[in-house]
Amino acid sequence: MLEAVIEEAAAQMPAMPSNTTVVVGLSGGVDSAVAAWLLKAMGHQVIGLFMKNWEDDDDDAYCSSRQDWLDAAAVADLLGIDLEAVNFAAEYKERVFAEFLREYQAGRTPNPDVLCNAEIKFKAFLDHAMRLGAAWIATGHYARIRTEASSDAAGGRFYQLLKGLDRGKDQSYFLHRLSQDQLARSLFPLGALKKAQVRLVAHALGLPNAAKKDSTGICFIGERPFRAFLQRYVPSESGPIREPSGRLVGRHQGLAFYTLGQRKGLGIGGVREPGATSQALHQPWFVARKDMANNTLWVVQGHDHPWLMSEQLKAGQLSWVRQAPEAAAKTPTAIAATPLSAKTRYRQADAPIAALSLSASASELLVRFEEAQWAVTPGQSAVIYQGEACLGGGVIEAG
């Protein structure tokens, strides 16, 4: 079984001389551990690097960095590889967390994992690895990189970012801001594998973290009561919660603590409008709009209320893996004839795009969908795909 997994992983990796030095980001989780083992099994010189990126409350029950370090060290010991700890807390606070707070203060809902990958894991970490003499870095992300011959006059090569073959674990959404230079020096050994295979490998090897749960908290900050955490950094002011007729149905605790499409934690329960049927009474409430100017939270009843549906979106802060989609659609590659689609949140099914256009300055993207999309949320990323290729995307400004 292990030999077959190595062959599957190696088949989608670039050709590399044996004993190439690869620095692997060992997080303490099972994915990065198996990625490190695969690279060593392929005959490469593997060095583990553990990133410490949060220090504000390192002894907090929700911050698992100490346990993660112990798990990473145990994995490195079992695999027989060197492990170094590096502190990027200052870079994380300046490049990722400060932007995270600015977005929440503006009433948007950011995705810190996207920025964390672009600024920490594939910039600060990559730079440090190169100083260690690495030819490549590797992580446990479920995504793939494919090298293509360039069709332009200069020739050469370019790198496509592809979805992981395990569609349930594909993480290309979080990697869409990676540049050609970053992709050229990155490896994703798990891209061709299923998560179930990774778990089986970990158990077969006797890895100490084989049964460890996947992390689902804020990038490097961990799983914690989110509202209480955010209140430490973002000023909040209570205000009215209203439904479409303008009727007051409750009070919110601060607009920054709510996101479009949110159902739980509204504290308004069943509120009967005069003349409403019992069926209407029991339909759940969802956050539909945030009026920052008037500090008002607008809610609607019913998952498919028109206020929750968007036929188009506008995105800014654009970043393309190689080129903007309009140019990509004209490029004679294997993916050129494949229709475009988009994700407006992780784990969402690809939504077919009816029309896509860039502003004259190429700084904004307008996407119109074939079918209206649910709870398109400012601050989240709109990521554009052409088949299995991730082209890039931007930050949603309006739905």
Secondary structure, DSSP 8 states (H G I E B T S, - for coil): -HHHHHHHHHHTS----TT-EEEEE--SSHHHHHHHHHHHHTT-EEEEEEEE---TTTTSTT--HHHHHHHHHHHHHHHT-EEEEEE-HHHHIIIIIHHHHHHHHTT----HHHHHIIIIIIIIHHHHHHHTT-SEEE---SEEEEEEE--STT--EEEEEEE-SSTTT--GGGGTT--HHHHHTEE-TTTTS-HHHHHHHHHHHT-TTTT-----SBTTTBS--HHHHHHTTS----EEEE-TT--EEEEES-GGG--TT--TT--------TT--HHHHTS-EEEEEEETTTTEEEEEESTT-GGGEEEEEEEEEEEESSS-HHHHHHS-STTTTS-EEEESSTT---EEEEEEEE-TTS--EEEEEEEEEE---TTSEEEEEETTEEEEEEEEEE-
